[in-house]
Amino acid sequence: TTSKITVRAQPFSRFKCHCTICQEIYNKPYAEFVVVNAKNVELNKSDQLLFAKYRRPPALTRGICQNCQSPLVGFLRLAPFLKLAFIPIDRFEDPGALPAAQGHIFYHSRSEEIDDNLPKFSGYWKSELAVSQSVLKGLIQH
């Protein structure tokens, strides 16, 4: 059986990440994920998850299901009292009910051009700033 996740709150950010880590882990040109406060996330069969960091801090601690080899969740602690969960949209039964994507991040690392109307954020700091602004706005509103 595979690991599962339960999310008890509406995610507040959604991005498409083109970083080389996501390309490797997801085996796709980009990973599409949502962000939610980690206190609203419950992991089932978490003993079947392998958690690892793929670069130096600050970095996501990513949980990969050992059975299906698919990413389930990434966690990032921003402060002692605040931890975020980054969840691939394919882990939701109805991805259409999730917030609209706010852009492509780490677009400078893309493996293919994307033709859509979403903003493209190239460079580490521009990408981090785009996600950080969205997360801060989401935390204030939720």
C-alpha positions as CSV (number, residue, x, y, z in Angstrom):
1,T,0.0,0.0,0.0
2,T,1.1,3.5,-0.6
3,S,1.4,6.4,1.7
4,K,-1.5,8.9,1.7
5,I,-2.0,12.5,2.9
6,T,-5.0,14.2,4.3
7,V,-5.3,18.0,4.0
8,R,-7.7,19.7,6.4
9,A,-7.5,23.3,4.9
10,Q,-7.6,24.9,1.6
11,P,-4.1,25.4,0.1
12,F,-3.2,29.1,-0.4
13,S,-0.5,29.0,-3.1
14,R,0.2,27.0,-6.2
15,F,3.3,27.1,-8.4
16,K,5.0,25.1,-11.2
17,C,8.6,24.4,-10.2
18,H,11.2,23.9,-12.9
19,C,14.2,23.4,-10.6
20,T,16.5,20.5,-11.5
21,I,15.7,18.7,-8.2
22,C,11.9,18.7,-9.0
23,Q,12.7,17.6,-12.6
24,E,14.7,14.6,-11.3
25,I,12.4,13.6,-8.4
26,Y,9.2,13.9,-10.5
27,N,10.7,12.7,-13.7
28,K,8.8,15.5,-15.5
29,P,9.7,19.0,-16.9
30,Y,8.3,20.6,-13.8
31,A,6.4,19.8,-10.5
32,E,3.1,21.5,-9.8
33,F,2.5,21.9,-6.1
34,V,0.3,23.7,-3.6
35,V,1.3,25.2,-0.2
36,V,-0.6,24.8,3.1
37,N,0.2,25.2,6.7
38,A,1.7,21.9,7.8
39,K,-0.5,21.8,11.0
40,N,-3.4,21.1,8.5
41,V,-1.7,18.0,7.1
42,E,-2.0,14.4,8.3
43,L,0.2,11.6,6.9
44,N,-1.1,8.1,6.7
45,K,1.4,5.2,6.6
46,S,4.2,7.8,7.2
47,D,6.5,4.9,8.1
48,Q,6.6,4.1,4.4
49,L,8.0,7.5,3.6
50,L,11.6,8.2,3.1
51,F,12.4,11.8,4.0
52,A,15.5,13.5,2.6
53,K,16.9,17.0,1.8
54,Y,18.4,17.4,-1.7
55,R,20.4,20.5,-1.0
56,R,21.7,22.6,1.9
57,P,19.3,24.4,4.2
58,P,17.1,26.1,4.0
59,A,15.6,23.3,1.9
60,L,12.5,21.3,1.7
61,T,12.6,17.9,3.5
62,R,10.8,15.8,0.9
63,G,8.9,12.7,1.6
64,I,8.9,10.0,-1.1
65,C,6.7,6.9,-0.8
66,Q,9.0,3.9,-0.7
67,N,6.3,1.7,-2.3
68,C,5.3,3.8,-5.3
69,Q,8.5,6.0,-5.4
70,S,6.3,9.1,-5.8
71,P,6.8,12.4,-3.9
72,L,4.0,12.8,-1.3
73,V,4.9,16.0,0.6
74,G,7.7,18.4,1.3
75,F,8.1,20.3,4.6
76,L,9.8,23.6,5.2
77,R,10.2,25.1,8.7
78,L,10.1,28.9,8.5
79,A,10.2,29.5,12.2
80,P,9.9,27.5,15.4
81,F,6.1,28.0,15.3
82,L,5.6,27.8,11.5
83,K,6.1,24.9,9.2
84,L,4.8,24.7,5.6
85,A,3.8,21.7,3.5
86,F,4.3,21.6,-0.2
87,I,2.1,19.0,-1.8
88,P,2.0,17.8,-5.5
89,I,-1.4,18.6,-7.0
90,D,-1.8,15.0,-8.2
91,R,-2.2,14.0,-4.6
92,F,-5.6,15.6,-4.6
93,E,-8.8,14.0,-5.9
94,D,-10.0,17.2,-7.6
95,P,-7.0,19.4,-8.6
96,G,-9.5,21.7,-10.3
97,A,-10.7,22.8,-6.8
98,L,-7.3,24.0,-5.8
99,P,-6.1,27.6,-6.2
100,A,-5.0,28.6,-9.7
101,A,-1.3,28.4,-10.4
102,Q,0.5,31.7,-9.8
103,G,3.5,31.1,-12.0
104,H,6.5,29.1,-13.1
105,I,9.4,29.2,-10.7
106,F,13.1,28.4,-11.4
107,Y,12.2,28.9,-15.0
108,H,15.9,29.4,-15.9
109,S,16.3,25.6,-15.3
110,R,13.4,24.6,-17.5
111,S,13.9,21.6,-19.7
112,E,11.2,22.8,-22.2
113,E,9.5,26.0,-23.1
114,I,6.0,26.5,-21.6
115,D,3.5,28.5,-23.6
116,D,0.9,29.9,-21.2
117,N,0.0,33.2,-19.7
118,L,1.5,32.6,-16.3
119,P,4.4,34.6,-15.1
120,K,7.8,33.0,-15.5
121,F,10.3,33.6,-12.6
122,S,13.9,33.0,-13.6
123,G,16.8,32.9,-11.1
124,Y,17.0,31.6,-7.6
125,W,16.1,34.8,-5.7
126,K,13.3,35.9,-8.0
127,S,11.7,32.4,-7.7
128,E,12.1,32.4,-3.9
129,L,10.6,35.9,-3.7
130,A,7.6,34.9,-5.8
131,V,6.8,31.9,-3.5
132,S,7.6,33.9,-0.3
133,Q,5.2,36.7,-1.2
134,S,2.5,34.3,-2.1
135,V,3.0,32.3,1.1
136,L,3.0,35.4,3.3
137,K,-0.2,36.7,1.7
138,G,-1.8,33.2,2.2
139,L,-0.7,33.0,5.8
140,I,-2.2,36.5,6.5
141,Q,-5.5,35.7,4.8
142,H,-5.8,32.2,6.4
